[in-house]
C-alpha cells in the first residue's frame, strides 16, 4: 500500500493546475530564463498576468511540452533531478556538493552491479560514467543507455583522464551530452550536471 501524504506534502503538480516559470524550471531542471525563452518563443503555451510580466503555464500545456521534447513526465514528481554517478574515482564530497541543492539528488555507485541496482531504484535523469580509454566501448555504453526504455531520456556525462577537446567532440557525436576530464572536483561535476540538464534552450 502506498504511503499517504498530508495535503501540504504533495508535489508541485499535485497542488497546482497553473504553474509559474519558477515551478516549470524546477520540474524541468532548467534556469527560469530558459522557461521564459520557451514561453516567449511560443514553444511553451501559457498566458501573462494582466498588468504584469509574470507568466503562467497551465499544467496540461506543460505536459504536452514535456512529451514533445522527450522530458520524462516523472520529473513532475517534485522537480528533483536524480543523478547516478558510476565512477570509482569520483572525488570526495560529491554528495555533500549536491546536498545544498534543492534541484538535485546524487547517488554514487562503485561498480556496475551497484549502478544497475541504483538505476532501477532511482530512475536517474542524469548518468555520469567513467568511459575509460576504449572509445568504441564508450560509444557502446552511451548507445545502450540511450536505447533503454527505462533510461533513454537520461542525460549521459562521460568522465575520463584521456578526454580532451577532440575526444569530447567525438563522444558528443555518438550521443554523450557532456564530457568531464579527470581529475575533476565535486564543483566541476555540479556544473556539468547543471549544464547537461539545461540543454533545451
MIDOSE-1310 file (N, C-alpha, C; in nm, 2 decimals, decimal comma, always signed):
residues 201
xxxx	+0,09/-0,12/+0,00/+0,00/+0,00/+0,00/+0,09/+0,12/+0,00; +0,06/+0,22/-0,09/+0,14/+0,34/-0,10/+0,12/+0,43/+0,03; +0,22/+0,49/+0,08/+0,21/+0,58/+0,20/+0,12/+0,70/+0,16; +0,04/+0,73/+0,26/-0,04/+0,85/+0,24/+0,04/+0,98/+0,27
xxxx	+0,00/+1,08/+0,20/+0,07/+1,21/+0,22/-0,03/+1,31/+0,27; +0,02/+1,40/+0,36/-0,06/+1,51/+0,41/-0,09/+1,60/+0,29; -0,20/+1,68/+0,30/-0,24/+1,76/+0,19/-0,13/+1,86/+0,15; -0,05/+1,90/+0,24/+0,05/+2,00/+0,21/+0,18/+1,94/+0,17
xxxx	+0,19/+1,80/+0,15/+0,31/+1,74/+0,11/+0,31/+1,69/-0,03; +0,21/+1,72/-0,11/+0,21/+1,68/-0,25/+0,31/+1,75/-0,33; +0,33/+1,70/-0,46/+0,42/+1,76/-0,55/+0,37/+1,89/-0,60; +0,45/+1,97/-0,67/+0,41/+2,09/-0,73/+0,29/+2,07/-0,82
xxxx	+0,30/+1,96/-0,90/+0,19/+1,93/-1,00/+0,06/+1,89/-0,93; +0,07/+1,82/-0,81/-0,05/+1,78/-0,73/-0,12/+1,91/-0,69; -0,05/+2,01/-0,65/-0,11/+2,12/-0,58/-0,16/+2,23/-0,68; -0,10/+2,23/-0,80/-0,13/+2,34/-0,89/-0,18/+2,30/-1,03
xxxx	-0,28/+2,36/-1,08/-0,32/+2,34/-1,22/-0,26/+2,44/-1,31; -0,21/+2,55/-1,25/-0,14/+2,66/-1,33/+0,00/+2,68/-1,26; +0,11/+2,68/-1,33/+0,24/+2,69/-1,28/+0,31/+2,82/-1,31; +0,40/+2,86/-1,23/+0,49/+2,98/-1,26/+0,61/+2,93/-1,33
xxxx	+0,68/+3,03/-1,39/+0,81/+2,99/-1,46/+0,90/+2,92/-1,36; +0,90/+2,96/-1,24/+0,99/+2,90/-1,14/+0,95/+2,76/-1,11; +0,82/+2,73/-1,11/+0,77/+2,59/-1,09/+0,82/+2,51/-1,21; +0,80/+2,56/-1,33/+0,84/+2,48/-1,45/+0,99/+2,46/-1,45
xxxx	+1,07/+2,56/-1,41/+1,22/+2,55/-1,41/+1,26/+2,44/-1,32; +1,20/+2,43/-1,20/+1,23/+2,32/-1,10/+1,19/+2,18/-1,16; +1,08/+2,18/-1,22/+1,03/+2,05/-1,28/+1,12/+2,00/-1,39; +1,16/+2,09/-1,48/+1,24/+2,06/-1,60/+1,39/+2,07/-1,58
xxxx	+1,43/+2,11/-1,46/+1,57/+2,12/-1,43/+1,64/+2,22/-1,52; +1,59/+2,33/-1,54/+1,65/+2,43/-1,62/+1,64/+2,57/-1,54; +1,71/+2,67/-1,60/+1,71/+2,80/-1,53/+1,57/+2,87/-1,57; +1,52/+2,95/-1,48/+1,40/+3,02/-1,51/+1,40/+3,10/-1,64
xxxx	+1,52/+3,16/-1,67/+1,53/+3,23/-1,80/+1,51/+3,14/-1,92; +1,54/+3,02/-1,91/+1,52/+2,92/-2,02/+1,37/+2,90/-2,04; +1,29/+2,89/-1,93/+1,15/+2,88/-1,94/+1,09/+3,00/-2,00; +1,14/+3,12/-1,96/+1,09/+3,24/-2,02/+1,11/+3,24/-2,18
xxxx	+1,23/+3,19/-2,22/+1,26/+3,18/-2,36/+1,16/+3,09/-2,43; +1,13/+2,97/-2,37/+1,04/+2,88/-2,43/+0,90/+2,95/-2,44; +0,86/+3,02/-2,34/+0,73/+3,09/-2,34/+0,73/+3,20/-2,45; +0,83/+3,28/-2,45/+0,83/+3,40/-2,54/+0,84/+3,35/-2,69
xxxx	+0,90/+3,24/-2,71/+0,91/+3,19/-2,85/+0,78/+3,11/-2,89; +0,69/+3,09/-2,80/+0,56/+3,02/-2,83/+0,57/+2,87/-2,82; +0,69/+2,82/-2,79/+0,70/+2,67/-2,78/+0,63/+2,62/-2,65; +0,63/+2,70/-2,55/+0,56/+2,66/-2,43/+0,44/+2,75/-2,41
xxxx	+0,32/+2,70/-2,42/+0,20/+2,79/-2,42/+0,15/+2,82/-2,28; +0,10/+2,95/-2,27/+0,06/+2,99/-2,14/+0,00/+3,13/-2,16; +0,00/+3,21/-2,05/-0,05/+3,35/-2,06/+0,02/+3,44/-1,96; +0,01/+3,56/-1,98/+0,07/+3,66/-1,88/-0,04/+3,71/-1,79
xxxx	+0,00/+3,74/-1,67/-0,09/+3,81/-1,57/-0,12/+3,95/-1,62; -0,24/+3,99/-1,63/-0,27/+4,13/-1,68/-0,20/+4,23/-1,59; -0,14/+4,33/-1,66/-0,07/+4,44/-1,59/+0,06/+4,39/-1,53; +0,11/+4,28/-1,57/+0,24/+4,22/-1,51/+0,31/+4,15/-1,62
xxxx	+0,44/+4,13/-1,59/+0,52/+4,05/-1,69/+0,53/+3,90/-1,64; +0,46/+3,87/-1,53/+0,46/+3,73/-1,48/+0,39/+3,64/-1,58; +0,45/+3,52/-1,60/+0,39/+3,42/-1,69/+0,33/+3,31/-1,61; +0,23/+3,25/-1,67/+0,16/+3,13/-1,61/+0,14/+3,03/-1,71
xxxx	+0,17/+2,90/-1,67/+0,16/+2,79/-1,77/+0,07/+2,69/-1,71; -0,05/+2,66/-1,78/-0,14/+2,56/-1,74/-0,07/+2,42/-1,74; -0,10/+2,33/-1,64/-0,03/+2,20/-1,63/-0,05/+2,12/-1,76; -0,17/+2,12/-1,82/-0,18/+2,04/-1,95/-0,08/+2,08/-2,06
xxxx	-0,06/+2,22/-2,06/+0,04/+2,27/-2,16/+0,18/+2,23/-2,13; +0,21/+2,22/-2,01/+0,35/+2,18/-1,97/+0,36/+2,03/-2,00; +0,26/+1,95/-1,97/+0,27/+1,81/-2,00/+0,29/+1,78/-2,15; +0,22/+1,86/-2,23/+0,23/+1,84/-2,38/+0,37/+1,88/-2,42
xxxx	+0,43/+1,99/-2,37/+0,56/+2,04/-2,40/+0,66/+1,93/-2,36; +0,65/+1,87/-2,24/+0,75/+1,77/-2,20/+0,74/+1,65/-2,29; +0,63/+1,61/-2,33/+0,62/+1,49/-2,42/+0,68/+1,52/-2,55; +0,66/+1,64/-2,60/+0,71/+1,68/-2,73/+0,86/+1,69/-2,73
xxxx	+0,92/+1,72/-2,62/+1,07/+1,73/-2,61/+1,14/+1,62/-2,53; +1,07/+1,51/-2,51/+1,13/+1,39/-2,45/+1,17/+1,41/-2,31; +1,10/+1,50/-2,23/+1,13/+1,52/-2,09/+1,05/+1,42/-2,01; +1,11/+1,34/-1,93/+1,03/+1,24/-1,86/+0,92/+1,30/-1,77
xxxx	+0,80/+1,25/-1,78/+0,69/+1,30/-1,70/+0,71/+1,28/-1,55; +0,80/+1,18/-1,52/+0,82/+1,16/-1,37/+0,89/+1,28/-1,31; +0,94/+1,37/-1,40/+1,00/+1,49/-1,34/+0,90/+1,58/-1,28; +0,77/+1,56/-1,31/+0,66/+1,63/-1,24/+0,66/+1,60/-1,10
xxxx	+0,71/+1,49/-1,06/+0,70/+1,44/-0,92/+0,81/+1,51/-0,83; +0,78/+1,64/-0,80/+0,87/+1,71/-0,71/+0,98/+1,80/-0,78; +1,00/+1,78/-0,91/+1,10/+1,85/-0,98/+1,24/+1,83/-0,93; +1,27/+1,71/-0,88/+1,41/+1,68/-0,83/+1,48/+1,60/-0,94
xxxx	+1,60/+1,65/-0,97/+1,69/+1,58/-1,07/+1,77/+1,47/-1,00; +1,75/+1,35/-1,04/+1,82/+1,24/-0,98/+1,95/+1,21/-1,07; +2,06/+1,20/-1,00/+2,19/+1,19/-1,07/+2,25/+1,06/-1,02; +2,29/+0,97/-1,11/+2,36/+0,85/-1,08/+2,51/+0,86/-1,13
xxxx	+2,60/+0,84/-1,04/+2,75/+0,86/-1,07/+2,81/+0,72/-1,07; +2,86/+0,67/-1,18/+2,93/+0,54/-1,19/+3,07/+0,57/-1,22; +3,15/+0,60/-1,11/+3,29/+0,63/-1,13/+3,36/+0,61/-1,00; +3,45/+0,51/-1,00/+3,51/+0,47/-0,87/+3,61/+0,58/-0,83
xxxx	+3,65/+0,67/-0,92/+3,74/+0,78/-0,89/+3,66/+0,91/-0,86; +3,53/+0,90/-0,84/+3,46/+1,02/-0,81/+3,52/+1,09/-0,69; +3,54/+1,22/-0,70/+3,60/+1,29/-0,59/+3,52/+1,29/-0,46; +3,59/+1,29/-0,35/+3,53/+1,30/-0,22/+3,44/+1,43/-0,21
xxxx	+3,33/+1,42/-0,15/+3,25/+1,54/-0,13/+3,14/+1,56/-0,24; +3,13/+1,46/-0,33/+3,03/+1,48/-0,43/+2,89/+1,49/-0,38; +2,86/+1,40/-0,29/+2,72/+1,40/-0,23/+2,70/+1,53/-0,15; +2,80/+1,57/-0,08/+2,79/+1,69/+0,00/+2,77/+1,82/-0,09
xxxx	+2,84/+1,81/-0,21/+2,83/+1,93/-0,30/+2,69/+1,94/-0,35; +2,62/+1,83/-0,37/+2,48/+1,84/-0,42/+2,38/+1,85/-0,30; +2,43/+1,83/-0,18/+2,33/+1,83/-0,07/+2,27/+1,97/-0,05; +2,33/+2,08/-0,09/+2,27/+2,21/-0,07/+2,18/+2,25/-0,18
xxxx	+2,17/+2,16/-0,28/+2,08/+2,19/-0,40/+1,94/+2,14/-0,37; +1,84/+2,22/-0,40/+1,70/+2,18/-0,39/+1,65/+2,12/-0,53; +1,75/+2,11/-0,63/+1,71/+2,06/-0,76/+1,77/+1,92/-0,79; +1,87/+1,87/-0,71/+1,94/+1,75/-0,75/+1,96/+1,66/-0,63
xxxx	+1,95/+1,53/-0,65/+1,99/+1,43/-0,55/+2,09/+1,33/-0,62; +2,20/+1,31/-0,56/+2,31/+1,23/-0,63/+2,32/+1,09/-0,56; +2,35/+0,99/-0,64/+2,37/+0,86/-0,59/+2,50/+0,81/-0,65; +2,60/+0,76/-0,57/+2,73/+0,72/-0,63/+2,74/+0,57/-0,62
xxxx	+2,77/+0,50/-0,73/+2,79/+0,36/-0,73/+2,94/+0,33/-0,76; +2,99/+0,23/-0,69/+3,14/+0,20/-0,70/+3,16/+0,09/-0,81; +3,06/+0,02/-0,86/+3,08/-0,08/-0,96/+2,95/-0,10/-1,04; +2,96/-0,17/-1,15/+2,85/-0,18/-1,24/+2,73/-0,25/-1,18
xxxx	+2,75/-0,35/-1,09/+2,64/-0,42/-1,03/+2,56/-0,32/-0,94; +2,63/-0,24/-0,86/+2,57/-0,14/-0,77/+2,50/-0,04/-0,86; +2,56/+0,00/-0,97/+2,50/+0,10/-1,06/+2,37/+0,05/-1,11; +2,36/-0,08/-1,15/+2,24/-0,14/-1,21/+2,13/-0,14/-1,10
xxxx	+2,17/-0,17/-0,98/+2,07/-0,17/-0,87/+2,01/-0,03/-0,85; +2,10/+0,06/-0,84/+2,06/+0,20/-0,81/+1,98/+0,26/-0,93; +2,02/+0,22/-1,05/+1,94/+0,27/-1,16/+1,80/+0,23/-1,16; +1,78/+0,10/-1,12/+1,64/+0,05/-1,11/+1,56/+0,12/-1,00
xxxx	+1,63/+0,15/-0,89/+1,57/+0,21/-0,78/+1,53/+0,36/-0,80; +1,63/+0,44/-0,85/+1,61/+0,58/-0,85/+1,57/+0,64/-0,99; +1,57/+0,56/-1,10/+1,54/+0,61/-1,23/+1,60/+0,75/-1,26; +1,74/+0,75/-1,28/+1,81/+0,87/-1,29/+1,78/+0,96/-1,41
xxxx	+1,78/+1,09/-1,39/+1,77/+1,18/-1,51/+1,90/+1,21/-1,57; +2,01/+1,19/-1,49/+2,15/+1,21/-1,54/+2,23/+1,09/-1,50; +2,31/+1,04/-1,59/+2,40/+0,93/-1,56/+2,54/+0,97/-1,59; +2,63/+0,97/-1,49/+2,77/+1,00/-1,51/+2,85/+0,88/-1,51
xxxx	+2,93/+0,85/-1,62/+3,00/+0,72/-1,63/+3,14/+0,75/-1,67; +3,23/+0,67/-1,61/+3,38/+0,67/-1,65/+3,39/+0,59/-1,77; +3,43/+0,65/-1,88/+3,44/+0,58/-2,01/+3,57/+0,50/-2,03; +3,67/+0,53/-1,96/+3,80/+0,46/-1,97/+3,86/+0,50/-2,11
xxxx	+3,97/+0,42/-2,14/+4,05/+0,46/-2,26/+3,99/+0,41/-2,39; +3,89/+0,31/-2,39/+3,84/+0,25/-2,51/+3,72/+0,33/-2,56; +3,75/+0,40/-2,67/+3,65/+0,49/-2,73/+3,53/+0,42/-2,78; +3,55/+0,30/-2,85/+3,44/+0,23/-2,90/+3,35/+0,17/-2,79
xxxx	+3,42/+0,13/-2,68/+3,34/+0,08/-2,56/+3,25/+0,19/-2,50; +3,31/+0,31/-2,50/+3,24/+0,43/-2,45/+3,11/+0,46/-2,54; +3,13/+0,45/-2,67/+3,02/+0,46/-2,76/+2,91/+0,36/-2,74; +2,95/+0,24/-2,71/+2,86/+0,13/-2,68/+2,78/+0,16/-2,56
xxxx	+2,85/+0,20/-2,45/+2,78/+0,23/-2,33/+2,67/+0,34/-2,35; +2,71/+0,44/-2,42/+2,61/+0,55/-2,44/+2,49/+0,50/-2,52; +2,52/+0,43/-2,63/+2,41/+0,37/-2,71/+2,32/+0,28/-2,63; +2,38/+0,20/-2,55/+2,29/+0,11/-2,47/+2,21/+0,19/-2,37
xxxx	+2,26/+0,29/-2,31/+2,18/+0,37/-2,22/+2,07/+0,44/-2,29; +2,10/+0,51/-2,41/+2,00/+0,58/-2,49/+1,90/+0,49/-2,54; +1,93/+0,36/-2,57/+1,83/+0,27/-2,63/+1,74/+0,20/-2,52; +1,78/+0,22/-2,40/+1,70/+0,16/-2,29/+1,57/+0,23/-2,27
xxxx	+1,46/+0,16/-2,27/+1,32/+0,22/-2,24/+1,32/+0,29/-2,11; +1,40/+0,24/-2,01/+1,39/+0,30/-1,88/+1,48/+0,42/-1,86; +1,59/+0,43/-1,94/+1,69/+0,54/-1,92/+1,72/+0,62/-2,04; +1,64/+0,59/-2,15/+1,68/+0,65/-2,28/+1,67/+0,80/-2,28
xxxx	+1,59/+0,86/-2,19/+1,58/+1,00/-2,19/+1,68/+1,07/-2,09; +1,76/+0,99/-2,02/+1,86/+1,04/-1,93/+1,97/+1,11/-2,01; +2,02/+1,22/-1,95/+2,14/+1,28/-2,00/+2,26/+1,20/-1,95; +2,36/+1,18/-2,04/+2,48/+1,10/-2,01/+2,60/+1,18/-2,02
xxxx	+2,68/+1,18/-1,91/+2,80/+1,26/-1,90/+2,92/+1,16/-1,89; +3,02/+1,18/-1,98/+3,14/+1,09/-1,98/+3,25/+1,16/-1,90; +3,32/+1,08/-1,82/+3,44/+1,12/-1,75/+3,55/+1,04/-1,79; +3,67/+1,10/-1,79/+3,79/+1,02/-1,82/+3,92/+1,10/-1,82
xxxx	+4,03/+1,04/-1,79/+4,15/+1,12/-1,78/+4,20/+1,15/-1,92; +4,16/+1,08/-2,02/+4,21/+1,10/-2,16/+4,12/+1,20/-2,24; +4,01/+1,25/-2,18/+3,92/+1,34/-2,25/+3,99/+1,47/-2,28; +4,00/+1,51/-2,41/+4,04/+1,64/-2,44/+3,93/+1,70/-2,54
xxxx	+3,96/+1,81/-2,60/+3,85/+1,88/-2,68/+3,81/+1,79/-2,80; +3,91/+1,73/-2,87/+3,88/+1,65/-2,98/+3,81/+1,52/-2,95; +3,85/+1,45/-2,84/+3,78/+1,34/-2,80/+3,64/+1,37/-2,75; +3,63/+1,49/-2,68/+3,50/+1,53/-2,63/+3,40/+1,55/-2,75
xxxx	+3,45/+1,60/-2,86/+3,37/+1,62/-2,98/+3,32/+1,49/-3,03; +3,41/+1,39/-3,04/+3,37/+1,26/-3,09/+3,27/+1,19/-3,00; +3,29/+1,21/-2,87/+3,20/+1,15/-2,77/+3,06/+1,21/-2,78; +3,06/+1,34/-2,80/+2,93/+1,42/-2,82/+2,86/+1,36/-2,95
xxxx	+2,94/+1,33/-3,05/+2,89/+1,29/-3,18/+2,82/+1,15/-3,17; +2,86/+1,07/-3,07/+2,80/+0,94/-3,05/+2,69/+0,94/-2,95; +2,66/+1,06/-2,89/+2,54/+1,07/-2,80/+2,56/+1,12/-2,66; +2,69/+1,14/-2,62/+2,71/+1,19/-2,48/+2,67/+1,34/-2,48
xxxx	+2,60/+1,37/-2,37/+2,55/+1,51/-2,35/+2,65/+1,60/-2,30; +2,76/+1,55/-2,23/+2,87/+1,64/-2,18/+2,98/+1,55/-2,15; +3,10/+1,61/-2,14/+3,22/+1,53/-2,10/+3,30/+1,61/-1,99; +3,37/+1,53/-1,91/+3,44/+1,59/-1,79/+3,57/+1,52/-1,78
xxxx	+3,68/+1,60/-1,79/+3,81/+1,54/-1,79/+3,85/+1,52/-1,64; +3,92/+1,41/-1,62/+3,97/+1,38/-1,49/+4,11/+1,44/-1,47; +4,15/+1,47/-1,35/+4,07/+1,47/-1,23/+3,98/+1,59/-1,23; +3,86/+1,57/-1,17/+3,77/+1,68/-1,16/+3,72/+1,69/-1,02
xxxx	+3,67/+1,81/-0,98/+3,63/+1,83/-0,84/+3,48/+1,81/-0,83; +3,43/+1,81/-0,71/+3,28/+1,80/-0,69/+3,21/+1,91/-0,75; +3,27/+2,03/-0,74/+3,21/+2,15/-0,80/+3,20/+2,14/-0,95; +3,31/+2,08/-1,01/+3,31/+2,06/-1,16/+3,19/+1,97/-1,20
xxxx	+3,17/+1,87/-1,12/+3,06/+1,78/-1,15/+2,92/+1,85/-1,14; +2,91/+1,93/-1,04/+2,78/+2,00/-1,02/+2,76/+2,09/-1,14; +2,86/+2,16/-1,19/+2,84/+2,24/-1,31/+2,81/+2,16/-1,43; +2,88/+2,05/-1,45/+2,85/+1,96/-1,57/+2,70/+1,91/-1,57
xxxx	+2,65/+1,87/-1,45/+2,52/+1,83/-1,44/+2,42/+1,94/-1,47; +2,45/+2,06/-1,42/+2,36/+2,17/-1,44/+2,36/+2,21/-1,59; +2,47/+2,20/-1,66/+2,48/+2,24/-1,80/+2,41/+2,13/-1,88; +2,43/+2,00/-1,85/+2,37/+1,89/-1,92/+2,22/+1,89/-1,92
xxxx	+2,16/+1,94/-1,80/+2,02/+1,94/-1,78/+1,96/+2,07/-1,83; +2,04/+2,15/-1,89/+1,99/+2,28/-1,94/+2,01/+2,29/-2,09; +2,00/+2,17/-2,16/+2,03/+2,16/-2,30/+1,92/+2,21/-2,39; +1,80/+2,20/-2,34/+1,69/+2,25/-2,42/+1,68/+2,40/-2,41
x	+1,72/+2,48/-2,51/+1,73/+2,62/-2,49/+1,64/+2,69/-2,60
